[in-house]
Amino acid sequence: MLNRDRNHESLIRNAVKDDTVASLSLSQPKLTGSSVVDISICYAILKHSFEYLTDANWWIMLRQASLRKADRTGFTLVELLVVIAIIGVLVGLLLPAVQAAREAARRMQCQNNLKQLGIASHNHEAALRHLPPGFRGNAVNGAPYYFDTWGPLAYLTPFMEQSNVYNSIDLRLTMFQLIPPFGIQAPDAVRTRVPSFMCPSDTMESVCRDAYAIQGEFAPNNYAFCMGTGTTRGVTGWLGSPYDADGVAYGRSKIRITDIRDGSSNTVMASERLLGAGDERTVLPSRVVMRTQTMYVNPNAEVNDANCSASLRINFNQRRMYTWVAGDPRCTIYNHYYAPNDRINPDCVANFVGTPADPLARSTAHGFSTARSAHTGGVNALNADGSVRFISDTIDLRIWRAVATRNAGEIAIIE
């Protein structure tokens, strides 16, 4: 076939160069000797071309050449694998950046929530002449203070455009019923989610349901007000006492901005806490399986370093942050006894047992409950002047405790 192609090309080339081909025209009707030769050459060329074009092998070769050309314009397997690898590398580089950007947005939203709490607290102080208490603690019909533990967030709802929620809470009543089943007397409020009370970096899922005579899921919460250092013993003699503490919000407190002599810009008023997790009323086999960030221990004894570090009883009773209405070390009040996001010590909460100096303070929850967050490297904190800052996990414990006091006279400035 290759030889026939070459002969065909040779015949055409010679025919084009031959002057006798150019002499063929309609103006020369007579056939001369040379014309006969020219016609013979043309006939030979036409015949050869016809045979060439009708040859099946030639069409097969043309088809194969077309396929080879199409193959050359596509991707080889190696090229495809290289492209996939490059795309994988780019995605691997891009995803952390996207996640970091999302977390930065969530952290900013969390800071804005705290800012709103700060504005509401100042409005509360302007209206009622004191900042919201850690819990109200009124003694009604001789009942202990812990029956009346409406917390700071319950008092701030009317100052956060949550008047309907506030109206569902009858503050003329104690938070817990004085008779069995001792339920919480604001079921609608307990079930109502307030977006400003939840940090978007946490799960935002309910951690309690069908408790305290309320059916359904309890609305969770991520923010708590600072009782102080946790080193004061109040009227009970226990560390972590919620009474007569050295912070801004504690049991039965009525602190004004002017009472914060350490400086409102240097005193932490509130911070964030993670929602609780794990089984309730459970005794773990060892500390190895304890998740310090989301569980708390109950030593069922005095709250101190020895008892708290030895306890394996977790989540007695309810998981941490189970409701936003209660002023309780498990919920909306905390202290700076432990460092923020302490990875060694879980929160430690226990009800007071014994005879306190004030009999009405009996059975109140005491505890070491610190600030905890899902943000990398630290927690957001609200200062008493309404400003919000991010405090690192690595802050010196002495400074962390100093910024929790309102008038201890320390010089503690967080850059």
C-alpha positions as CSV (number, residue, x, y, z in Angstrom):
1,M,0.0,0.0,0.0
2,L,2.9,2.3,0.8
3,N,4.4,1.8,-2.6
4,R,1.1,2.5,-4.3
5,D,0.9,5.8,-2.4
6,R,4.3,6.8,-3.5
7,N,3.5,5.9,-7.2
8,H,0.4,7.9,-7.0
9,E,2.2,11.0,-5.7
10,S,4.9,10.6,-8.4
11,L,2.3,10.4,-11.3
12,I,0.5,13.5,-10.1
13,R,3.8,15.5,-9.6
14,N,5.0,14.6,-13.1
15,A,1.6,15.3,-14.7
16,V,1.5,18.8,-13.2
17,K,5.0,19.6,-14.4
18,D,4.4,18.2,-18.0
19,D,3.6,21.1,-20.4
20,T,1.3,18.8,-22.4
21,V,-1.2,18.8,-19.5
22,A,-1.3,22.5,-19.7
23,S,-1.9,22.3,-23.5
24,L,-5.2,20.4,-23.1
25,S,-8.1,22.8,-23.7
26,L,-11.3,23.2,-25.6
27,S,-9.6,25.4,-28.1
28,Q,-7.7,22.4,-29.5
29,P,-10.3,19.9,-30.6
30,K,-7.9,18.0,-32.8
31,L,-5.9,15.1,-31.3
32,T,-2.3,15.2,-32.0
33,G,0.3,12.6,-31.0
34,S,1.2,14.5,-27.9
35,S,-2.5,14.9,-27.0
36,V,-2.9,11.1,-27.1
37,V,-0.1,10.8,-24.7
38,D,-1.6,13.5,-22.4
39,I,-5.0,11.7,-22.4
40,S,-3.3,8.4,-21.6
41,I,-1.5,10.1,-18.6
42,C,-4.8,11.7,-17.3
43,Y,-6.6,8.4,-17.7
44,A,-3.9,6.6,-15.8
45,I,-4.0,9.2,-13.0
46,L,-7.8,9.1,-12.7
47,K,-7.8,5.3,-12.7
48,H,-5.1,5.1,-10.0
49,S,-6.9,7.7,-7.9
50,F,-10.2,5.9,-8.1
51,E,-8.6,2.6,-7.1
52,Y,-6.8,4.4,-4.2
53,L,-9.9,6.0,-2.9
54,T,-12.0,2.9,-3.1
55,D,-9.4,0.7,-1.4
56,A,-10.8,-0.5,2.0
57,N,-7.3,-0.6,3.5
58,W,-6.9,3.1,2.9
59,W,-10.0,3.9,4.8
60,I,-8.9,1.7,7.7
61,M,-5.6,3.5,7.9
62,L,-7.3,6.9,7.8
63,R,-9.6,5.8,10.7
64,Q,-6.7,4.5,12.7
65,A,-4.8,7.8,12.1
66,S,-7.9,9.7,13.3
67,L,-8.1,7.6,16.4
68,R,-4.4,8.1,17.1
69,K,-4.9,11.9,16.8
70,A,-7.9,11.8,19.2
71,D,-5.8,9.8,21.7
72,R,-3.1,12.4,21.5
73,T,-5.6,15.2,22.5
74,G,-6.9,13.4,25.7
75,F,-5.4,12.7,29.2
76,T,-3.2,9.8,29.9
77,L,-3.7,8.0,33.2
78,V,-0.5,9.5,34.6
79,E,-1.7,13.0,33.8
80,L,-5.1,12.3,35.3
81,L,-3.5,11.1,38.6
82,V,-1.2,14.2,38.7
83,V,-4.2,16.5,38.3
84,I,-6.1,14.6,41.0
85,A,-3.1,14.8,43.4
86,I,-2.8,18.6,42.8
87,I,-6.5,19.1,43.4
88,G,-6.2,17.1,46.6
89,V,-3.3,19.2,47.8
90,L,-5.2,22.4,47.1
91,V,-8.3,21.2,48.9
92,G,-6.1,20.1,51.8
93,L,-4.6,23.6,52.0
94,L,-8.0,25.3,51.6
95,L,-10.1,23.4,54.1
96,P,-8.1,24.5,57.2
97,A,-8.3,28.1,56.0
98,V,-12.1,27.8,55.6
99,Q,-12.5,26.2,59.0
100,A,-10.4,28.9,60.6
101,A,-12.5,31.6,59.0
102,R,-15.7,30.0,60.2
103,E,-14.3,29.6,63.7
104,A,-13.2,33.3,63.7
105,A,-16.8,34.2,62.7
106,R,-18.2,32.1,65.5
107,R,-15.8,33.5,68.1
108,M,-16.8,37.0,67.0
109,Q,-20.5,36.1,67.4
110,C,-19.7,34.7,70.9
111,Q,-18.0,38.0,71.8
112,N,-21.1,39.9,70.5
113,N,-23.3,37.8,72.7
114,L,-21.2,38.7,75.8
115,K,-21.3,42.3,74.7
116,Q,-25.1,42.2,74.7
117,L,-25.0,40.8,78.2
118,G,-22.7,43.7,79.2
119,I,-25.1,46.3,77.8
120,A,-28.1,44.6,79.5
121,S,-26.2,44.4,82.8
122,H,-25.5,48.2,82.7
123,N,-29.2,48.8,81.8
124,H,-30.2,46.6,84.8
125,E,-27.9,48.6,87.0
126,A,-29.3,51.9,85.8
127,A,-32.9,50.7,86.3
128,L,-32.5,48.8,89.6
129,R,-29.3,50.4,91.0
130,H,-27.3,47.2,91.1
131,L,-25.9,44.6,88.7
132,P,-27.8,41.3,88.4
133,P,-27.1,38.9,91.4
134,G,-25.7,35.4,91.0
135,F,-29.1,34.3,92.4
136,R,-31.8,36.1,94.3
137,G,-31.9,33.9,97.4
138,N,-35.1,35.2,99.0
139,A,-36.2,33.2,102.0
140,V,-39.9,32.5,101.4
141,N,-41.9,31.0,104.3
142,G,-38.7,30.0,106.0
143,A,-37.4,27.9,103.0
144,P,-33.7,27.8,102.4
145,Y,-32.1,30.3,99.9
146,Y,-31.5,27.6,97.3
147,F,-35.2,27.3,96.6
148,D,-35.0,30.8,95.1
149,T,-32.1,30.6,92.7
150,W,-33.4,32.7,89.8
151,G,-30.1,33.5,88.1
152,P,-28.6,36.6,86.4
153,L,-29.8,35.7,82.9
154,A,-33.4,35.5,84.1
155,Y,-33.1,39.1,85.3
156,L,-31.5,40.3,82.1
157,T,-34.2,39.1,79.6
158,P,-36.3,42.3,79.7
159,F,-33.1,44.3,78.9
160,M,-32.3,42.1,75.9
161,E,-35.6,42.5,74.0
162,Q,-36.9,39.2,75.5
163,S,-39.9,40.7,77.3
164,N,-42.1,37.8,76.4
165,V,-39.7,35.4,78.0
166,Y,-39.4,37.6,81.0
167,N,-43.2,37.7,81.3
168,S,-43.3,33.9,81.4
169,I,-41.3,34.0,84.6
170,D,-43.2,34.9,87.7
171,L,-40.6,36.4,90.0
172,R,-43.1,36.7,92.8
173,L,-42.5,32.9,93.2
174,T,-39.4,31.0,94.2
175,M,-37.6,29.2,91.3
176,F,-38.3,25.8,92.8
177,Q,-41.7,24.8,94.2
178,L,-41.7,24.7,98.0
179,I,-43.6,21.4,98.0
180,P,-43.1,18.2,96.1
181,P,-42.3,17.6,93.3
182,F,-40.1,20.8,93.8
183,G,-40.4,21.6,90.1
184,I,-39.1,24.8,88.4
185,Q,-42.0,27.3,88.2
186,A,-41.3,28.7,84.7
187,P,-41.8,25.8,82.3
188,D,-42.2,28.0,79.2
189,A,-39.1,30.0,79.9
190,V,-37.1,26.9,80.6
191,R,-38.0,25.4,77.2
192,T,-37.4,28.7,75.3
193,R,-34.1,29.0,73.5
194,V,-32.6,32.5,73.6
195,P,-30.0,32.8,70.8
196,S,-27.9,35.3,72.7
197,F,-27.4,32.8,75.5
198,M,-25.7,30.2,73.2
199,C,-22.2,30.2,71.7
200,P,-22.2,29.0,68.1
201,S,-18.9,27.2,68.6
202,D,-20.5,24.8,71.0
203,T,-23.1,22.1,70.1
204,M,-26.1,24.3,70.9
205,E,-28.0,21.1,71.8
206,S,-30.1,20.5,74.9
207,V,-28.4,18.5,77.7
208,C,-31.5,18.0,79.8
209,R,-35.1,17.0,79.4
210,D,-38.1,15.8,81.5
211,A,-36.8,17.1,84.8
212,Y,-38.0,19.2,87.7
213,A,-41.6,18.5,86.7
214,I,-41.1,20.0,83.2
215,Q,-41.7,17.9,80.1
216,G,-39.6,18.3,77.1
217,E,-36.1,19.7,76.3
218,F,-34.5,22.4,78.4
219,A,-33.0,25.3,76.5
220,P,-29.2,25.3,76.9
221,N,-26.9,28.1,77.9
222,N,-23.2,29.0,77.5
223,Y,-22.7,32.1,79.6
224,A,-22.1,32.6,83.3
225,F,-21.4,35.5,85.7
226,C,-18.4,35.6,87.9
227,M,-18.7,35.0,91.6
228,G,-15.0,35.8,92.2
229,T,-11.9,33.7,92.9
230,G,-13.6,30.7,94.6
231,T,-11.1,31.1,97.5
232,T,-13.7,32.8,99.8
233,R,-15.7,30.7,102.3
234,G,-18.8,32.9,102.7
235,V,-21.2,32.0,105.6
236,T,-20.6,28.2,105.2
237,G,-16.9,27.8,105.7
238,W,-16.5,25.9,102.4
239,L,-14.3,27.0,99.5
240,G,-16.3,27.9,96.4
241,S,-19.1,29.4,98.5
242,P,-21.6,31.4,96.5
243,Y,-22.2,33.7,99.5
244,D,-20.3,36.9,100.3
245,A,-17.9,36.2,97.5
246,D,-15.3,38.6,96.1
247,G,-16.6,39.0,92.6
248,V,-19.4,40.9,90.9
249,A,-22.3,38.4,90.9
250,Y,-22.9,35.9,93.8
251,G,-25.8,34.8,96.0
252,R,-28.0,37.7,97.1
253,S,-25.5,40.2,95.8
254,K,-26.4,43.8,94.9
255,I,-23.1,45.2,93.5
256,R,-23.0,48.6,91.8
257,I,-20.4,49.7,89.3
258,T,-19.0,52.1,91.9
259,D,-18.3,49.2,94.1
260,I,-15.8,47.8,91.7
261,R,-12.8,49.7,93.0
262,D,-10.2,47.6,91.1
263,G,-11.6,49.2,88.0
264,S,-14.4,48.0,85.8
265,S,-12.1,47.6,82.8
266,N,-9.8,45.3,84.9
267,T,-12.6,43.1,86.5
268,V,-14.2,40.2,84.7
269,M,-18.0,40.1,85.1
270,A,-18.9,37.1,82.9
271,S,-17.4,34.5,80.6
272,E,-18.4,31.4,78.7
273,R,-18.7,27.7,79.6
274,L,-19.2,24.5,77.6
275,L,-22.3,22.5,77.7
276,G,-22.1,19.3,79.7
277,A,-21.8,15.8,78.4
278,G,-21.7,12.2,79.6
279,D,-24.0,10.0,81.6
280,E,-25.7,11.5,84.7
281,R,-25.3,10.2,88.2
282,T,-22.4,7.9,87.2
283,V,-19.3,6.7,89.0
284,L,-16.3,6.4,86.6
285,P,-13.8,3.6,87.0
286,S,-10.9,6.0,86.8
287,R,-9.9,9.6,85.9
288,V,-8.4,8.4,82.6
289,V,-11.9,8.2,81.0
290,M,-13.0,11.5,82.5
291,R,-13.6,14.4,80.0
292,T,-12.6,17.4,82.1
293,Q,-14.0,20.0,79.7
294,T,-17.6,18.7,79.7
295,M,-18.0,16.8,83.0
296,Y,-18.1,17.9,86.6
297,V,-17.4,15.8,89.7
298,N,-19.5,15.8,92.9
299,P,-17.4,14.5,95.9
300,N,-20.6,14.4,98.1
301,A,-18.5,16.1,100.7
302,E,-16.8,19.5,101.3
303,V,-15.5,21.2,98.2
304,N,-11.7,21.3,98.5
305,D,-8.7,20.2,96.5
306,A,-8.3,16.8,98.0
307,N,-12.0,15.8,97.7
308,C,-12.4,17.1,94.3
309,S,-9.3,15.5,92.9
310,A,-10.3,12.1,94.3
311,S,-13.9,12.1,93.2
312,L,-15.1,9.9,90.4
313,R,-18.8,10.8,90.7
314,I,-19.8,12.7,87.7
315,N,-22.9,14.8,86.8
316,F,-24.8,14.7,90.1
317,N,-27.4,16.0,89.3
318,Q,-28.0,17.1,85.7
319,R,-25.3,18.0,83.2
320,R,-23.6,21.3,83.3
321,M,-25.4,24.3,81.8
322,Y,-28.6,22.4,81.6
323,T,-30.7,25.6,81.9
324,W,-30.3,29.4,81.7
325,V,-32.7,30.3,84.4
326,A,-30.8,29.0,87.4
327,G,-28.1,30.8,89.4
328,D,-26.1,27.7,90.2
329,P,-22.3,26.7,89.8
330,R,-23.5,24.2,87.3
331,C,-25.3,26.8,85.2
332,T,-25.0,30.6,85.2
333,I,-22.4,31.4,87.9
334,Y,-18.7,30.4,88.0
335,N,-15.4,31.4,89.6
336,H,-11.7,31.6,88.8
337,Y,-10.4,28.9,91.2
338,Y,-9.2,26.8,88.3
339,A,-7.5,28.3,85.2
340,P,-9.6,28.7,82.0
341,N,-10.1,25.5,80.1
342,D,-8.3,23.6,82.8
343,R,-7.5,20.2,81.2
344,I,-6.5,18.5,84.5
345,N,-9.2,19.5,86.9
346,P,-12.9,19.1,86.0
347,D,-15.4,21.4,87.6
348,C,-16.3,20.3,91.1
349,V,-19.8,21.0,92.6
350,A,-21.4,19.7,95.8
351,N,-24.3,20.8,98.0
352,F,-23.4,22.1,101.4
353,V,-23.8,19.7,104.2
354,G,-23.6,20.7,107.8
355,T,-24.7,23.7,109.9
356,P,-23.8,27.0,108.3
357,A,-23.6,30.3,110.2
358,D,-26.8,31.3,108.4
359,P,-29.2,28.3,108.6
360,L,-31.0,29.4,105.4
361,A,-27.7,28.8,103.4
362,R,-27.9,25.1,104.0
363,S,-27.9,22.7,101.0
364,T,-26.7,25.4,98.6
365,A,-24.5,24.3,95.8
366,H,-20.8,25.2,96.2
367,G,-18.1,24.6,93.6
368,F,-15.0,25.2,91.6
369,S,-16.5,26.0,88.2
370,T,-14.2,27.8,85.7
371,A,-14.6,29.3,82.3
372,R,-14.4,26.8,79.4
373,S,-14.9,27.2,75.7
374,A,-14.7,25.5,72.3
375,H,-12.4,28.3,71.0
376,T,-8.8,27.4,70.4
377,G,-6.4,28.8,73.0
378,G,-8.6,30.5,75.4
379,V,-12.0,32.0,76.4
380,N,-14.0,35.2,75.8
381,A,-14.5,37.3,78.9
382,L,-16.8,40.3,79.6
383,N,-15.4,43.0,81.7
384,A,-17.5,45.1,84.1
385,D,-17.1,48.1,81.8
386,G,-18.8,46.2,79.0
387,S,-15.7,45.5,77.0
388,V,-15.0,41.9,75.8
389,R,-11.5,40.4,75.5
390,F,-10.0,37.0,74.7
391,I,-8.1,35.5,77.6
392,S,-5.5,32.8,76.9
393,D,-5.4,29.4,78.5
394,T,-1.9,30.1,79.6
395,I,-2.7,33.1,81.8
396,D,-1.0,33.0,85.1
397,L,-3.4,31.7,87.7
398,R,-2.6,34.6,90.1
399,I,-3.6,37.1,87.4
400,W,-6.7,35.0,86.4
401,R,-7.9,35.2,90.0
402,A,-6.9,38.8,90.4
403,V,-9.2,39.9,87.5
404,A,-12.1,38.1,89.2
405,T,-12.1,40.4,92.3
406,R,-13.9,43.7,92.5
407,N,-11.9,45.5,95.2
408,A,-9.0,43.4,96.4
409,G,-6.5,46.1,95.4
410,E,-4.4,43.9,93.1
411,I,-2.6,45.3,90.1
412,A,-3.7,42.9,87.3
413,I,-3.8,44.1,83.7
414,I,-4.3,41.7,80.8
415,E,-2.8,42.9,77.6
